[in-house]
Amino acid sequence: MTEMRQFDAKGMKCPLPVLKARRLLKEMSPGEQIEIEATDPGAPKDFVHFCETTGHKLVESTERAGVYVIRIEAAG
């Protein structure tokens, strides 16, 4: 099993978390996952829209102590 990639987007404001995650996802193989940690309150909604428009799969979106944790699976 492939190790899940991590991306720390804490402190970044929209649209930087999505733009930087998009760049990382382009380097990933189909089925590989990335976990993004963000503090921008708009990040969960932004990533839902990003996944709907790019075909990537939003696996999980949660909030832990003010940090939004978003897990995405790369599209095939």
N, C-alpha and C positions, 0 to 999 in steps of 0.2 A: 504494500500500500504506500502511496506517495505521501510524503509529509505535507501537511497543509501550510500554505504560505501565509505569512502574517504581514499586515500593512497597518502602521500606526499613523492615522490621519488626525489624531487629537490636536486641537488648536487650529486646524485648517478650516477655512470658511468656504462655502459653496462658491464655485463649482470644483474647487481643487481636489477634494476627496474622490469624486467621481472621475475626474480627468486623469488623476494619477493611477487609480485602480484600473481604468480602461487600458492604460499603457501596460500595466502588469499582466492583465488578462490576455492581452495579445501575445505575450510570450509563453503562455501556459498551454498545456495539452488539454484536449477535451476530457471532461470529467474531473480534472484537477480542481481543487477548491482553494479559495483565499478567504481569510478572516480579516475584516477591516474593523478597526476601532476608531470611532469618530466622536467628537463632542459637539459638532454643529447640529442643532435640533432639526434642521431640514434634511439631514443625511438619510434617515430611513426612507423618507418619501422620494428623495432624489434617486436612491438606489433601486426602489421599486420601478420607477419610470425607466431608469437605465436598463434594467433587466428586461422589461417589456419591449423596449425598442431594439435591443441587441441580440436577444435570444439566449442570453446567459440565464441561469436558474438561480433565483433567490432562495436559498436553502433555509436561512434563519435570519431573523431580525429581532434583537432583544435590546433591553436597556439595563445596564448594571451600574448603579451608583453614579449616574450622570454620564456614563460612557455608552454610546450606541455600538453594539456589536452586530455586524452584518456579515453573513457567510454567503458566498456566491460560488457556484459551480460553473466552470468555463464551458461554453457551448461547443458542440462538436461540428 
